[in-house]
Amino acid sequence: MRRDSRRREKEEKNYNVLYIGGSILLIGIIAFVVTFVAYGNKMDKQASLDNQKIASLVQGSNKDSEEVSTSMGKTVEEMQNETPKTENTNKNTTTNTTKANTSNNTKTTKTNTNTVKKQETTKSSETKKTETKQEENKQEPLTFTKPVEGEIAKEYAKDKLVYSETLEEWATHLGWDIKADKTTVVKASANGKVKSIKNDPRYGLSIIIEHQDGYETLYASLLSTEFVTVGEEVKQGQSIGTVGNSAAFEVADAPHLHFEIIQNGESIDPSTFIK
Protein backbone atom coordinates (compact mmCIF):
# COMPACT_ATOMS: atom_id res chain seq x y z
CA MET A 1 0.00 0.00 0.00
CA ARG A 2 2.76 2.37 0.90
CA ARG A 3 4.51 1.69 -2.37
CA ASP A 4 1.37 2.48 -4.35
CA SER A 5 0.83 5.80 -2.56
CA ARG A 6 4.41 6.84 -3.19
CA ARG A 7 4.02 6.04 -6.88
CA ARG A 8 0.92 8.12 -7.09
CA GLU A 9 2.62 11.07 -5.42
CA LYS A 10 5.54 10.84 -7.84
CA GLU A 11 3.18 10.65 -10.81
CA GLU A 12 1.26 13.72 -9.58
CA LYS A 13 4.50 15.69 -9.12
CA ASN A 14 5.66 14.69 -12.60
CA TYR A 15 2.30 15.76 -14.04
CA ASN A 16 2.48 19.14 -12.31
CA VAL A 17 6.00 19.70 -13.58
CA LEU A 18 4.94 18.84 -17.12
CA TYR A 19 1.87 21.14 -16.88
CA ILE A 20 3.88 24.08 -15.63
CA GLY A 21 6.61 23.56 -18.22
CA GLY A 22 4.07 23.33 -21.02
CA SER A 23 2.36 26.55 -19.89
CA ILE A 24 5.65 28.43 -19.81
CA LEU A 25 6.51 27.17 -23.27
CA LEU A 26 3.13 28.19 -24.65
CA ILE A 27 3.48 31.70 -23.19
CA GLY A 28 6.93 32.06 -24.71
CA ILE A 29 5.62 31.03 -28.15
CA ILE A 30 2.78 33.56 -27.97
CA ALA A 31 5.16 36.37 -26.92
CA PHE A 32 7.49 35.54 -29.78
CA VAL A 33 4.67 35.64 -32.33
CA VAL A 34 3.38 39.02 -31.05
CA THR A 35 6.89 40.53 -31.11
CA PHE A 36 7.48 39.27 -34.62
CA VAL A 37 4.24 40.73 -35.94
CA ALA A 38 4.88 44.14 -34.32
CA TYR A 39 8.42 44.29 -35.66
CA GLY A 40 7.18 43.47 -39.13
CA ASN A 41 4.67 46.36 -39.09
CA LYS A 42 7.38 48.77 -37.95
CA MET A 43 9.69 47.71 -40.74
CA ASP A 44 6.90 48.19 -43.30
CA LYS A 45 6.24 51.77 -42.09
CA GLN A 46 9.94 52.63 -42.14
CA ALA A 47 10.27 51.25 -45.66
CA SER A 48 7.32 53.41 -46.80
CA LEU A 49 8.89 56.56 -45.29
CA ASP A 50 12.23 55.78 -46.92
CA ASN A 51 10.52 55.43 -50.30
CA GLN A 52 8.84 58.84 -49.89
CA LYS A 53 12.15 60.48 -48.96
CA ILE A 54 13.85 58.93 -51.96
CA ALA A 55 11.08 60.18 -54.26
CA SER A 56 11.35 63.75 -52.91
CA LEU A 57 15.12 63.72 -53.28
CA VAL A 58 14.77 62.55 -56.88
CA GLN A 59 12.31 65.36 -57.69
CA GLY A 60 14.59 67.97 -56.09
CA SER A 61 17.57 66.77 -58.06
CA ASN A 62 15.52 66.97 -61.26
CA LYS A 63 14.62 70.62 -60.58
CA ASP A 64 18.23 71.51 -59.82
CA SER A 65 19.29 69.79 -63.01
CA GLU A 66 16.76 71.76 -65.05
CA GLU A 67 17.93 75.10 -63.53
CA VAL A 68 21.58 74.24 -64.13
CA SER A 69 20.90 73.16 -67.68
CA THR A 70 18.95 76.37 -68.37
CA SER A 71 21.80 78.52 -67.06
CA MET A 72 24.35 76.52 -68.95
CA GLY A 73 22.38 76.99 -72.19
CA LYS A 74 22.56 80.79 -72.00
CA THR A 75 25.45 82.70 -73.45
CA VAL A 76 27.54 85.21 -71.54
CA GLU A 77 25.95 88.11 -73.48
CA GLU A 78 22.44 87.01 -72.53
CA MET A 79 23.42 86.89 -68.87
CA GLN A 80 24.93 90.40 -69.07
CA ASN A 81 21.84 91.79 -70.85
CA GLU A 82 19.52 90.43 -68.19
CA THR A 83 21.47 92.03 -65.30
CA PRO A 84 21.15 95.71 -66.46
CA LYS A 85 17.40 95.22 -67.02
CA THR A 86 17.01 94.20 -63.43
CA GLU A 87 19.09 97.15 -62.23
CA ASN A 88 17.12 99.60 -64.39
CA THR A 89 13.86 98.21 -63.07
CA ASN A 90 15.06 98.68 -59.49
CA LYS A 91 16.23 102.23 -60.27
CA ASN A 92 12.89 103.17 -61.85
CA THR A 93 10.98 101.72 -58.92
CA THR A 94 13.15 103.61 -56.42
CA THR A 95 12.78 106.88 -58.37
CA ASN A 96 8.99 106.56 -58.58
CA THR A 97 8.74 105.77 -54.89
CA THR A 98 10.91 108.80 -54.02
CA LYS A 99 8.76 111.09 -56.19
CA ALA A 100 5.56 109.76 -54.64
CA ASN A 101 6.90 110.27 -51.12
CA THR A 102 8.06 113.80 -51.97
CA SER A 103 4.64 114.66 -53.41
CA ASN A 104 2.84 113.25 -50.36
CA ASN A 105 5.13 115.14 -48.00
CA THR A 106 4.52 118.39 -49.90
CA LYS A 107 0.74 117.89 -49.75
CA THR A 108 0.91 117.06 -46.04
CA THR A 109 2.98 120.18 -45.35
CA LYS A 110 0.50 122.38 -47.23
CA THR A 111 -2.43 120.81 -45.39
CA ASN A 112 -0.76 121.34 -42.02
CA THR A 113 0.04 124.96 -42.91
CA ASN A 114 -3.57 125.64 -43.90
CA THR A 115 -4.83 124.00 -40.71
CA VAL A 116 -2.52 126.13 -38.55
CA LYS A 117 -3.64 129.29 -40.36
CA LYS A 118 -7.32 128.39 -39.82
CA GLN A 119 -6.71 127.69 -36.13
CA GLU A 120 -4.90 131.01 -35.71
CA THR A 121 -7.74 132.86 -37.49
CA THR A 122 -10.34 131.12 -35.29
CA LYS A 123 -8.42 131.92 -32.10
CA SER A 124 -8.01 135.55 -33.19
CA SER A 125 -11.75 135.94 -33.89
CA GLU A 126 -12.64 134.24 -30.58
CA THR A 127 -10.25 136.54 -28.72
CA LYS A 128 -11.82 139.60 -30.35
CA LYS A 129 -15.33 138.37 -29.46
CA THR A 130 -14.27 137.77 -25.85
CA GLU A 131 -12.72 141.23 -25.59
CA THR A 132 -15.86 142.78 -27.11
CA LYS A 133 -18.08 140.95 -24.61
CA GLN A 134 -15.85 142.01 -21.73
CA GLU A 135 -16.05 145.61 -22.88
CA GLU A 136 -19.84 145.35 -23.16
CA ASN A 137 -20.09 143.77 -19.72
CA LYS A 138 -17.94 146.47 -18.13
CA GLN A 139 -20.14 148.67 -16.00
CA GLU A 140 -19.41 152.06 -14.63
CA PRO A 141 -18.96 152.24 -10.82
CA LEU A 142 -22.37 152.46 -9.15
CA THR A 143 -23.12 155.91 -7.74
CA PHE A 144 -26.30 157.35 -6.23
CA THR A 145 -27.64 160.91 -6.32
CA LYS A 146 -30.46 162.62 -4.45
CA PRO A 147 -33.69 161.83 -6.35
CA VAL A 148 -35.32 165.17 -5.53
CA GLU A 149 -34.05 168.43 -4.10
CA GLY A 150 -35.34 169.31 -0.65
CA GLU A 151 -34.83 169.12 3.07
CA ILE A 152 -34.53 165.70 4.72
CA ALA A 153 -37.50 165.77 7.10
CA LYS A 154 -36.89 162.32 8.55
CA GLU A 155 -33.56 160.48 8.42
CA TYR A 156 -32.68 156.79 8.27
CA ALA A 157 -33.25 155.11 11.67
CA LYS A 158 -32.91 151.34 11.59
CA ASP A 159 -31.22 150.96 14.97
CA LYS A 160 -33.20 153.65 16.80
CA LEU A 161 -36.80 154.81 17.02
CA VAL A 162 -38.32 158.01 15.60
CA TYR A 163 -41.80 159.40 16.31
CA SER A 164 -44.49 158.90 13.63
CA GLU A 165 -47.18 161.59 13.48
CA THR A 166 -49.46 159.28 11.51
CA LEU A 167 -49.09 156.25 13.76
CA GLU A 168 -48.65 158.39 16.88
CA GLU A 169 -45.93 156.06 18.12
CA TRP A 170 -42.19 155.53 18.02
CA ALA A 171 -40.96 153.31 15.17
CA THR A 172 -37.97 152.57 12.97
CA HIS A 173 -37.50 154.36 9.64
CA LEU A 174 -35.64 152.61 6.82
CA GLY A 175 -35.03 155.54 4.47
CA TRP A 176 -35.15 159.29 3.93
CA ASP A 177 -38.25 161.49 3.82
CA ILE A 178 -37.33 164.40 1.51
CA LYS A 179 -39.65 167.41 1.65
CA ALA A 180 -40.93 168.66 -1.73
CA ASP A 181 -44.06 170.19 -3.16
CA LYS A 182 -46.61 167.99 -4.87
CA THR A 183 -45.93 167.38 -8.58
CA THR A 184 -42.19 167.96 -8.07
CA VAL A 185 -40.39 165.69 -10.55
CA VAL A 186 -38.62 162.65 -9.03
CA LYS A 187 -35.50 161.40 -10.82
CA ALA A 188 -33.71 158.01 -10.88
CA SER A 189 -30.93 157.93 -8.30
CA ALA A 190 -28.74 155.60 -10.42
CA ASN A 191 -28.66 153.69 -13.71
CA GLY A 192 -30.90 150.63 -13.66
CA LYS A 193 -34.11 148.96 -14.81
CA VAL A 194 -37.65 149.51 -13.53
CA LYS A 195 -38.50 146.38 -11.54
CA SER A 196 -42.03 147.24 -10.43
CA ILE A 197 -44.66 149.99 -10.27
CA LYS A 198 -47.41 149.37 -7.73
CA ASN A 199 -49.80 150.96 -5.23
CA ASP A 200 -48.55 149.54 -1.92
CA PRO A 201 -50.95 149.52 1.11
CA ARG A 202 -48.28 151.12 3.31
CA TYR A 203 -45.99 152.99 0.91
CA GLY A 204 -48.66 154.19 -1.52
CA LEU A 205 -47.83 154.62 -5.20
CA SER A 206 -44.25 153.31 -5.51
CA ILE A 207 -41.50 152.57 -8.05
CA ILE A 208 -38.67 150.09 -7.47
CA ILE A 209 -35.58 150.26 -9.71
CA GLU A 210 -32.99 147.46 -9.66
CA HIS A 211 -29.28 148.21 -10.17
CA GLN A 212 -26.06 146.21 -10.44
CA ASP A 213 -24.50 144.25 -7.56
CA GLY A 214 -27.91 143.47 -6.01
CA TYR A 215 -28.87 147.08 -5.25
CA GLU A 216 -32.41 148.47 -5.48
CA THR A 217 -33.94 151.90 -4.86
CA LEU A 218 -37.49 152.56 -3.64
CA TYR A 219 -39.41 155.76 -4.49
CA ALA A 220 -42.66 155.89 -2.45
CA SER A 221 -45.61 158.19 -1.60
CA LEU A 222 -45.72 159.33 -5.26
CA LEU A 223 -48.48 161.21 -7.01
CA SER A 224 -47.80 159.73 -10.45
CA THR A 225 -45.51 157.30 -12.32
CA GLU A 226 -46.33 158.38 -15.85
CA PHE A 227 -42.73 158.75 -17.08
CA VAL A 228 -41.64 155.07 -16.98
CA THR A 229 -42.91 151.51 -17.49
CA VAL A 230 -41.96 148.17 -15.93
CA GLY A 231 -38.82 146.69 -17.57
CA GLU A 232 -37.61 150.03 -18.92
CA GLU A 233 -33.90 150.86 -18.71
CA VAL A 234 -33.36 154.23 -17.01
CA LYS A 235 -30.35 156.49 -16.58
CA GLN A 236 -29.26 158.40 -13.51
CA GLY A 237 -31.19 161.70 -13.36
CA GLN A 238 -33.99 160.49 -15.67
CA SER A 239 -37.54 161.56 -14.67
CA ILE A 240 -39.59 158.66 -13.28
CA GLY A 241 -42.55 160.24 -11.36
CA THR A 242 -43.84 163.13 -9.23
CA VAL A 243 -43.98 163.82 -5.49
CA GLY A 244 -47.30 163.12 -3.72
CA ASN A 245 -48.66 162.12 -0.33
CA SER A 246 -49.99 158.60 -0.92
CA ALA A 247 -48.10 156.64 1.78
CA ALA A 248 -50.68 155.43 4.32
CA PHE A 249 -48.16 155.18 7.19
CA GLU A 250 -46.98 158.78 6.59
CA VAL A 251 -50.19 160.47 5.46
CA ALA A 252 -50.16 162.94 8.38
CA ASP A 253 -46.78 164.29 7.23
CA ALA A 254 -46.34 167.10 4.68
CA PRO A 255 -45.85 166.09 1.00
CA HIS A 256 -42.52 164.39 0.56
CA LEU A 257 -40.68 161.56 -1.22
CA HIS A 258 -39.96 158.43 0.82
CA PHE A 259 -36.63 157.12 -0.56
CA GLU A 260 -34.75 153.89 0.33
CA ILE A 261 -31.56 152.12 -0.83
CA ILE A 262 -31.62 148.31 -0.48
CA GLN A 263 -28.94 145.69 -1.14
CA ASN A 264 -29.84 141.99 -1.26
CA GLY A 265 -33.00 142.67 0.73
CA GLU A 266 -31.31 144.72 3.47
CA SER A 267 -31.93 148.48 3.81
CA ILE A 268 -28.87 150.79 3.84
CA ASP A 269 -28.52 154.34 5.12
CA PRO A 270 -28.64 156.61 2.01
CA SER A 271 -26.08 158.90 3.61
CA THR A 272 -23.51 156.15 3.01
CA PHE A 273 -23.68 156.97 -0.74
CA ILE A 274 -25.19 160.46 -0.92
CA LYS A 275 -23.49 163.36 0.86
Secondary structure as UniProt FT lines:
FT   HELIX           2..73
FT   HELIX           76..137
FT   STRAND          152..154
FT   STRAND          157..164
FT   TURN            165..168
FT   STRAND          169..173
FT   STRAND          176..179
FT   TURN            182..183
FT   STRAND          185..187
FT   STRAND          192..200
FT   TURN            201..203
FT   STRAND          204..210
FT   HELIX           212..214
FT   STRAND          215..220
FT   STRAND          222..224
FT   TURN            226..227
FT   TURN            230..231
FT   STRAND          233..234
FT   TURN            236..237
FT   STRAND          239..244
FT   HELIX           248..250
FT   TURN            251..252
FT   STRAND          256..263
FT   TURN            264..265
FT   STRAND          266..268
FT   HELIX           270..272
//
